[in-house]
Amino acid sequence: MEVVETRIPDVKLIKPKVFGDERGFFMETWNARAFAKAGIDAAFVQDNHSRSVKHTLRGLHYQIKQPQGKLVRCTRGEVFDVAVDLRKSSPTFGCWVGKVLSDKNRYQLWIPPGFAHGFIALSEIADFQYKCTDYYNPEFEACIKWSDPDVGIEWPALKEPKNISEKDAKGESFEDYLNKNCCSEYS
């Protein structure tokens, strides 16, 4: 596999080796030794799979306690995937990175704990799968609004998402995140 640093060095784009012929393909999506050698030393406790229709936006989710690292990929269709650095001590605090993940490029994105995460489905149907380093805990879940101007994410060809949950539509501003989470695990 090839591991590419993004503009936030702790967020890594993984380009797996794909072996294919007329019968189909094979690729290794997780190998603890290989990923650790590439600087991604993670123990996963939960796998998730979501399906979204075109223009569905999910996120920007994070957990105030029990922050989750995520290894994400799109196994059907195409998404624009985003990570926002919430680690106050980080030189990239408040910055975001976005990458297109698809069943064609087969890329994965490693998002370490301490980031808000979200994506928008660009294809008619998008299956999105991800591994998490900690368990989902609704008690600690929070959401930053996808369109917050202080974060300034440049979503591709998007003015308003057509499909967004009520919870995500009412996400907090980045400023509210700062005020609310002054003593969180992200500090």
Sequence and secondary structure as in RCSB ss.txt:
>XXXX:A:sequence
MEVVETRIPDVKLIKPKVFGDERGFFMETWNARAFAKAGIDAAFVQDNHSRSVKHTLRGLHYQIKQPQGKLVRCT
RGEVFDVAVDLRKSSPTFGCWVGKVLSDKNRYQLWIPPGFAHGFIALSEIADFQYKCTDYYNPEFEACIKWSDPD
VGIEWPALKEPKNISEKDAKGESFEDYLNKNCCSEYS
>XXXX:A:secstr
 EEEE SSTTSEEEE  EEEETTEEEE    HHHHHHTT      EEEEEEEETTEEEEEEEESSS   EEEEEE
ESEEEEEEEE  TTSTTTT EEEEEEETTT  EEEE SSEEEEEEE SSEEEEEEEESS   GGGEEEB TT TT
T    TT SS SEE HHHHT B HHHHHHHTTTSTT 
